[in-house]
Amino acid sequence: MRHRKLSIAVAAVTFVATLAGTVKAQELSPVEQEIAAHVEGHAAQAEALLEQIVNMNSGTMNHDGIRAVGSIVQQRFEGLGFATRWIDMPDSVNRAGHLFAERIGTRGRRVLLIGHLDTVFEPGDPFQELSREESTASGPGVVDMKGGVVAMVYALAALEAAGALDGATIRVALIGDEEFAGLPLELSRGDLVAAAQESDVALGFEGGETGRAVVARRGSSAWTLEVSGQQGHSSLIFGERFGSGAIFEAARILHRFHDEVRGPEYLTFNPGIILGGTDVSYNATDNRGTSFGKTNVIAQRVVVDGGLRFISEEQKEAAREQMRAIVADHLPGTSAEVFFKDKYPAMPPTEGNQALLALLDQVSRELGQGPVEAFDPAERGAADISFVAPYVDGLDGLGPFGSGAHTPDEQLDLVSLPAVTKRAALMIYRLTQE
Ligand SMILES: [Zn+2]
């Protein structure tokens, strides 16, 4: 079953990667060798920058900390000839804002680099400092994703040193609230979307894994089911006057969701909480509520709050359509309504994304780092690159490798830092040469 579920999409990706593999490996050009050598030669400086910014707390709600990390990185981009700006969020969004940088040229594809400055570790967390043991660095955000931010800076530095940034169009979006996005998303992600609309390709620098990158991620959305029935004496349930009650109606709907909506690959939906009875109060912000009911009273209200993950807008819309139809097919004496809310869009495995993976695979082989294949989208949660997926070709997971993100065991393999920096630099180089 699990094997069958490996999708056509993933099969297609493997096929593209195999094709790329059969292309005779090219030698790196002299400029590309210079770029790779610059990255190697600056590995110690890259580690120093990593240590500096990991030791600065930038938990999502530590706005000053995020701005401080931002200003360190901002100086680096300025030094590489980028125009930079800090984008503040309105007070109501209650987030630090974002650092954007850009160099506008006329040549090649317009590239958008995506990362984030915040971490899940707030100032009160005991995990605050980078420590090293041989080639492993432990620290808050080393993988998620200050390591990726450093890779971005040194990839661009290598390109700058080789004169390869001249004429290229590169935008950088370093988000200040990736771990706990400010609402509404239209505001907290509006600038990211606008940058994507002026770009052709997006590269995400979140932590990666040896030999794998992200061409697709599922989107995530929310649904709420509200059911009402007629309160009455339980002895009269199923009768003409009172019908079946809200709880049976909710059970009917959920059962049919389970049996009929389930099926399409990568589609999942989960009712996370249910409250029912004669008196129900539910606070959607806290995902908490109370209910009261009696065994001899027909229930008059049910609330169900759930989530739904999907691989494409079409899949999401089809599922919603089916859910609406099931909801509308009420039991006697009941009514129900389902409400949907978008959160993260899907990043489907498009041909353009697969072509970027093929380019990464090629560059990786030419650097002697071996082949790169696609992650199974089912393993990947939603991320900021998802917001730009409708506008550009995208590839994520370009950051250095590690483990334990969001835990006090977060660790980074320091050997992977120059390795992924080289890959990224050569990808950007080739994309902006075309
Ligand atoms: Zn994270």
Residues whose N, C-alpha, C, O or C-beta is under 5 A from the ligand:
A	BS01	ZN	D144
